[in-house]
Amino acid sequence: MKEQILDLIKQYETIIVQRHVRPDPDAYGSQGGLVEMLKTSFPDKKIYAVGKEDASLHYLKRLDVIDDHVFEGALIIVCDTANEERICDSRYKLGDKLVKIDHHPNEDAYGDYLWIDTSASSVSEMIYEFYLFGKDKGLTLSDEGARLLFAGIVGDTGRFLYPSTTQNTFDIAGELIRFDFDRNELFNKMYEIDANVIKLHGFVLQNFEMDGDGCASMVMTKEILEEHQVIPSEASLLVSTLGNVKGIKAWVFFIEESDQIRVRLRSKGPVINTIAKKYNGGGHPLAAGASIYSWEEKEKVMSDLRDVCRNHR
């Protein structure tokens, strides 16, 4: 599949790289890293990164604004997006061919060409493997491309703490840090947190609930978010904080938005993406997300989560 994707890239003069809505560092890192690599490798091609920007990720990359006609006849590559409905910018449908590059379970096999690797820690890791495959076939990785891919790997592995981190992940990270970029500056920008979010963090640690089976939850209503002057995307940054709690098996954050309640699921062992699929979502076995539309549905999610914790040994 790497060979086929590289052949496609060489064939098309216009290439547009996209990713999922509500992006994280791996979404930006894989998208931006691929774009930087292709721009360096093929300076005569027109290569764009598009999608709705997230201000919190401006330190990684600013995205391109292009007209609809640019999509016509273009090669579209979508990174880190498991479900077609989550592609940010629906104009991908105007393109000629669609390539899906992802590391989530392939529940929605959209696209003309699919490269799926669920063993990869991140799509940024996959993009670096694509570079290794093609470096003798015309691909060149710049320092900026390496910075973006490194950021994506760090973000999706929780600074190499998550179970998805493999020896290959460390090997690739070791190669990326040989490029010329400031890791300290990158880490500072990735993990600096505003004071209001830190205070919400304290609120979470004081108010989360956990039962005897290791099932935990945290509810963040609109009122709580407004009180702390935090937006839902900032609140989502705190989901992993409960992973340090002794005895916890799996946990969920319910974060209320204007039109829905975001369900953020995490686990130390029980498989939780099966729960996410029941509630308009999906993801990895130990990290998944979903959406519900009433607080009554919250109790159904909690019942499902208690079951998987109770049955996990």
Number of C-alpha atoms within 10 A of each C-alpha: 11 15 12 11 18 17 11 16 18 14 11 17 15 19 27 23 22 30 31 23 17 14 20 19 23 28 26 31 35 33 32 31 31 27 21 23 22 25 21 17 17 17 10 10 16 15 22 22 23 21 23 16 17 16 10 14 16 12 10 21 18 16 18 13 11 13 8 11 11 16 19 15 15 21 23 26 26 25 29 27 25 27 20 15 13 14 20 20 15 12 17 23 12 17 20 14 18 21 19 25 25 26 24 24 18 17 11 12 14 15 16 10 17 19 18 20 16 15 14 20 26 29 28 35 25 25 22 24 16 18 21 15 15 15 13 9 12 14 19 18 21 17 17 18 27 27 22 27 32 27 25 27 28 25 22 23 18 13 12 17 10 14 12 18 20 15 9 14 20 13 10 19 20 12 13 20 15 10 15 12 16 10 13 9 9 16 14 10 15 17 10 9 12 10 10 15 19 14 12 21 18 11 13 21 13 9 12 15 14 17 12 11 17 20 23 25 21 19 18 20 15 17 10 15 20 12 11 17 13 17 15 19 16 17 20 16 14 15 20 17 11 22 15 8 12 8 15 20 24 27 28 27 25 24 23 25 16 7 9 13 24 22 23 22 29 25 24 19 16 19 20 27 22 16 23 24 16 14 17 12 20 24 24 20 20 18 21 23 22 21 22 20 14 12 12 9 14 16 11 13 21 16 12 16 26 21 14 20 25 15 9 13 8
